[in-house]
Amino acid sequence: MHQPAITGTGVFTPENVITNAELVKAFNAYADIYNAENAEAIAAGEVVTKEYSSEDFILKASGIEQRYVIDKKGVLDPKVMHPLFRQRKDEEPSLMAEMGVDAALKALAQAGRQACEVDLLICAASNMERAYPAVAIEMQALLGVKGFAVDMNVACSSATFGIQAAADMFRSGSVRAALVINPEICSAHLEWRDRDCHFIFGDVATATLIERVEDANGACFEVLSTRCATEFSNNIRNNNGYLRRSRPAGMADRRDMQFMQNGRKVFKEVLPIVSDHIGAHMAEEGVEARDLRRLWLHQANKSMNDFVGRKVLGRTPAPLEQPNILQDYANTSSAGSII
């Protein structure tokens, strides 16, 4: 059985930054427009007034101070409030592939490898730009990767599940080198007009190169053990897809076609599951809290991460023991822990 190791990582960061101040200004301008257009219905009690957002509210709720995005102009236009992406021609690289290739080349360079030495590519992300052809196979062609490629969608766990799948293939002896790429264009499925979630996400792409430990050119992280678990919940949901239903009569849009979340219920659901999952895995492998040097947690919410860190370590983690990039990148779904 071969021992897998992470030998290189790469991050593509978009050029555009949206600060909380910019975001709040745009959202509040949108709220003014909405309230003015619905003044009569609001007065009659048929429509609820849009409340203002604030920088203090965002920071307290999430720990986020800014986010990187592919398109800034559309998001900050109170009359648009969503990113504006150019429809690319079929012969052009897709946006996800372009981002992913950038991150992958950085991971390969760090590991001292060429793309032609890779024989597995997994594109693991919370949303895919299209159903087919697979974005992974497009990136395979752009990079010159041999072997095979596959798309994987496990929402915010996509990166870790991709690493798990690749690691299992190493252990079985079916691959020698694998790229797990996570191009996350979260701005496209976020509802920027919803005060409760308009600040959550940012865009980024990450890549992880995994090789047999004996093939590593330098320092690496050995993948000692992996453990996955899933549990169904309706408290985070997005109903957009190829079976998209028509809009009911009189409804301007479908709110459920974008990111939906019941934040309080998610908090109560996720924290015990994550803490118990990590604790059980550590116990299974004979790892004590004092043995851990880093906790690379999913970057969803600072309060949630702080809770998990205290639960796992039995004390408040020092900053370097539990790195946090939420303040700079916001939630970038599966890519956050890789950043």
N, C-alpha and C positions, 0 to 999 in steps of 0.2 A: 504494500500500500504506500502510495507517495504522499509526502507531506506538502500541502500547499502553503505558499507564503505571498504576502502582499509586497511587491518589490518597487512599485511606483504608483504615484497618484498625480492627477492633474485637475485644474479648475479653470473653467472659462467663466469670466465675470463680465457682464454687459457694461457698456460705457455709461449708460444713463443711470443716475441716482435720483430717487425721490425721497426727500426728507419728510419727516412727520409734519413739519410746518407747511410744506408745499401741499402735502396730501390733505391736510385739514382745511386749508384755504380753498382748494378745489371742491372738496366735499361740501363745505358749508355754502359755497356759491351754488352748487347743485341743489342743496336743501332749500335755499331761497327761491330758486326757480320752481321747484316742485311744489312748495307751499303756496306760491303765488298762483300757479296754474290750477291748483286744487282748493283754492280758498273757500269756494261755496260748499264743496263737499266736506271740508274740514269743519266749517261753521255748523253744518248740519249733523256732524258727528258720524258721517259715513266714511271718512278717511282720517287716518291718524297723522298728525303733524310730524314732519321729519325733524328730529332733533339734531342739533349741531354736534360735531365731533370736536375733540380737543387733543392737544399734544399730551397733556397730563393723563387723559383717559387711555390713550394708546399705550403709553409707556407703562402705566400701572397694570393694564390688562395683559401685556405681552412681553415687555422688556425690549421692544423694537424701537429703534431710533431712525432707521432709514431702510431702504431696500433698493436693489439693482433691478432694472427692468429693460427689456428689449426696446419697447416704445414708451416714451414718457409723454409725448404730446397729447395723444388721445386720452390717456388716463387722467391728465390734469385739465382737460377741457370739460367744463361743467355741462356742456350740451352733448358730450360724447360719453365720457366716463368708462372707457374700455380701450385697450391697446389697438392701434391701427397697424395691421400687418399687410404688406403687399402680397397679393396672390402670386406665387412663383410658378414659372413654367415647369412642365414636367421634366424637361431636360436640365433644369437647374437643381442644385442640391437643396433639399428641404431645410427649413430653419433648424429643426431639431438635429439633423445630420450635421449641419455646419457647426453648430455649437459643440456637439459631441465629439466631432473629429478634432477640434481645437483642444479640448480637454484630453483626449486620447493621446495626441502627439506629445503633450507635456508629460503624461504618465510614462510613455515609452522612452522619452528622453531621460527622465529621471532614473529609469531602470537600465538604461544603456541598451535598449532593444530596438529592433526594426519591426514594422507592422507585419512583414512577411514571416516573422518568427511566431506569430500568434495563430492559433488554430481554433479559437472559439471567441465569439463576440456576442455579448448579451446587452441589448438596449433595455434597461430597466427604469421605468418612469411611471408617474402617476397618471399621465395622460399621453396618448400617442397622437401625432399629427394626422395620421390616417390609419385606416384599418390594414390596408395592403397596397403595394408591396411593403414588407416589413422595413421599418426604419433601420433596424439592426443590419439588414442585408444591404441597404443603401450605404451605410457607414462602412461595412465590410468592403464594398466596391471602391469607395472613395479612399480608404486607407491602404488597400492592397492586402487585406488579411486573408489568409488561406483558411481552409476548413469550412466551418459553418457559423451561422449567426441566427439569433432568435430574439423576438420582442418578449418582454415580460412586464406585467402590470400588477403590482400588489400595493397600489397607493403609496403612502409614505414609507412603507417597508420595502419598496421595490429594490433599493440598492442592497440592503442586507440579504434579501431573498436571492438576489442575483449572485452575491458572493457565496451564499450557501450552495446554490445550484452548481456554480463553478467548482467550489471546493469538493463537492461530492464527485464530480467528474474526474478531478485529480486523484482522489482516493481510489477510484475504480480503474485509473490508468488510461482513460479515454482521451485526455488532453494534456498538453505540456505547458501551454501558455494561454491565458484568457484575459480578455478586456471586458470589464463590466462598466458600461457607460450610462450615465444618468442625466439626460438633457431635460431639465424641468422648466417649462414655460408656464409657470403658475399664474402669471398675470392674465392669461387667456381664459382661465376658468374661474377667476375670482369675480364676485359681484362687488364692484367698486362703489356702488350706490347704497350699500347696506352698512350702516354705522357700526354694527356689531362685528363685522369681519373685513371692512374695507382696507384695513391696515396689515393684514396677516402675511400675505405672500410676496415673494420676489422671484426673479428669474436667475438661473445659473445652470451650468452643466459641469458634472464631475466625471472622472474616470479612474478606475482602479485596475492596475495590471497585476495578475496573479500568476505565479510560476511555481514549479517544483522548487523546494527550498535548496536543493543541491545545485540548481541552475542559476541562483541569484548571483548577480555581479557585485553586490555590495550589501549594505545594511538592509534588513527587511523585517517585516512583522510575520512571524509564523502563525498560521491559522490553526490553533491547537484544537478547537472544538467549536461547533456551531449548533444552535438549537432554535427552531422556529415554532411559532404558534399563531393561530388565527381564531378570531371570535367575531361573529356577525353582529352588526349594530346599525340602526338607522339614524344614529345621532350625527354622523357625517355622511353626506350623500350628494351625488351629482347625477341627475337624470338625463343628461345630454348623451346622445348616442345615435346609432343608425336606425333605431326604432323610435326615434323622437316623435312624440305624439303632436297632433295639431293643437293649436291654441283654442281654448274654450271661447265661445262667442263673447265679444265685448272685452276680452282680456288683452291688454297691449303686449304683454310678454309673459314668459313663464319663469318665475323666480327660481323654481327648482331645477332649471336647466344650467345653473351655475353652482358654485360651491355653496353647500348648505351645512350649517352646524348648529347644534344645541350645545353651546360651550360648557355650561354647568354640568350637564349629563356626561359629556365626554370626559371632563375632569374626573368625575366620580367613577366612571367606567375604567378609564385607562390606567390611572395610578396604581391601584392594587394589582392589576394584571401585569403591568411592566415590572413592578417591584418584585412580585412573587416569581415571575419568569426568570429574572436575573438571579435572584437568590437561589432558586432551584437549580439553575444551570451551574452556578458556582459550587453548590453543595455536591452536585453530581461529579464535578471534576476535582473536588478536593481543594478548591480555591477559597481562601479566607479574605475578608475585607481588607486586612492589613497587607495582603499580597498585591492589591490593585494599585497601579500607578496612575491610570487614566480611565475615565468613563466617557466614551464618545457617544453621547446620547442624541437621539433625534431632536432637531432644533425646532420645536413647535411652540413652546411657551416657557418663559424663564421660571415661572412659579412651579410648573409641572416638573421641570428638570431639577430644580432645587429640592423638591419633595423626594424625587426618586434618588437623588444623590445622598440625601440624609438617610433614607431608608436602607440603601445598600451598604453604605459605609458605617452607619451607626453614629454619624456626626455630620456637621456641616462641612462639605468638601471645600478645600482651598481652590482658588480660581484655576490653577494649572492642573488640578486633579479632575476637574470637570469643565473643559473648555466650552465657552459660549460664544457663538457668532451671530446670535439673533439680533443684537443691537445694530450690526452692520448689514447683514444679508436678509433679515426677516426669516420667515419660514420658507424654505426652498424644498419642501416635501422630502423625498428620499435622499436628495443630495446633501442635506444639511450636515449629517454626521460625517460624511466624507470630507466636506470642507474643513 
